[in-house]
Amino acid sequence: MKFYKFDGAGNDFVVVDNRIDCRSFSEEELALLCHRRFGVGADGFMTLGKAANGYDFEMTYYNSDGRVGSMCGNGGRCIAAFAHLLGLGDKLNFLGYDGPHKAEILSWNPDSRKGIVKLAMRNVSATEVRPCLDGCFLDTGSPHYVQPVVGLEHFDVIGEGRRIREMKDIFPNGTNVDFIEELPDGRLAVRTYERGVEDETWACGTGVTACAIVSGKHDLVTRGGNFSVNFNKNKTAFENVQLIGPVSLNFIGEWTFSAK
């Protein structure tokens, strides 16, 4: 199987064109593929498949544990760059876990294989942003709990993130956990513990989107890179939500699944 390895601000993915083969994958196969010791290594796996009704493609996202995941913002930006390389255009309409998305390739350097991609995220109702524990909970295509902290650089993101993620009485389906702190220059620093990966990732697209909505900040900093999140806020909703950030094609390879 030919695969492409992308990252969106350090949030990395294995991506394949599945329009012709329409191959299905087991959890065990994908968990091995994403394993950082025995496989290619990635935070997630995505297929670009056929889509009807005028869409350019359908995005199916799997967490690194091999299970089908919810919407992934950085994954959506990476698969848009992949579609661009496949010749599907600079402006793309595709289907994700949470419905239709539009993406635009703002820049792409074929030599460095790096670019900037803008992705339209789902609207978020004001009633969906609700106080919870010491922060807020909302769904931006994936569920996120956002909590302000002091001293984010040295904060125990993995330990505290795992503890909150596993609060079944509050989050019966689990949740991603984001910790935020305003920087001296006014930007917002974000660190995320992702469910499905069960670790801190270097960036999370739906996470920085959630953090922007909760904080009202539009310029955000993650361990993997910087993002802009734009939206229109009214009394009832956050609309026209746009996630903008870097994308890189790291390498192209082949993977052979072991015979069962």
CORMOHU-V296853 format. One record per backbone hydrogen bond with DSSP energy under -1.0 kcal/mol. CO is the residue of the C=O (numbers start at 1). NH is the residue of the N-H. If there is no record, write none. Layout:
CO & NH
CO & NH
//
This chain:
1 & 255
3 & 253
4 & 15
5 & 250
5 & 251
6 & 13
7 & 248
8 & 11
11 & 8
12 & 43
13 & 6
14 & 46
15 & 4
16 & 48
18 & 22
26 & 30
27 & 31
28 & 32
29 & 33
30 & 34
33 & 40
33 & 41
34 & 42
35 & 39
44 & 14
45 & 62
46 & 16
47 & 60
48 & 18
49 & 58
52 & 55
57 & 95
58 & 49
60 & 47
61 & 69
62 & 45
63 & 66
67 & 63
72 & 76
73 & 77
74 & 78
75 & 79
76 & 80
77 & 81
78 & 82
79 & 83
80 & 84
81 & 85
82 & 86
83 & 88
84 & 87
90 & 105
92 & 103
93 & 56
94 & 101
95 & 59
96 & 99
99 & 96
101 & 94
102 & 120
103 & 92
104 & 118
107 & 116
109 & 113
113 & 249
114 & 109
115 & 247
116 & 106
116 & 107
117 & 245
118 & 104
119 & 243
124 & 238
125 & 128
128 & 130
130 & 137
132 & 135
135 & 132
136 & 146
137 & 130
138 & 144
141 & 71
142 & 140
143 & 176
144 & 138
145 & 178
146 & 136
147 & 180
151 & 154
152 & 155
155 & 157
156 & 160
157 & 161
158 & 162
159 & 163
160 & 164
161 & 165
162 & 166
164 & 167
166 & 168
167 & 170
167 & 171
171 & 174
176 & 145
177 & 193
178 & 147
179 & 191
180 & 149
181 & 189
183 & 186
187 & 183
188 & 221
189 & 181
191 & 179
192 & 201
193 & 177
194 & 198
199 & 194
202 & 224
204 & 208
205 & 209
206 & 210
207 & 211
208 & 212
209 & 213
210 & 214
211 & 215
212 & 216
218 & 229
219 & 188
220 & 227
221 & 190
225 & 222
227 & 220
228 & 244
230 & 242
232 & 239
236 & 126
237 & 234
238 & 124
239 & 232
241 & 121
242 & 230
243 & 119
244 & 228
245 & 117
247 & 115
248 & 7
251 & 5
253 & 3
//
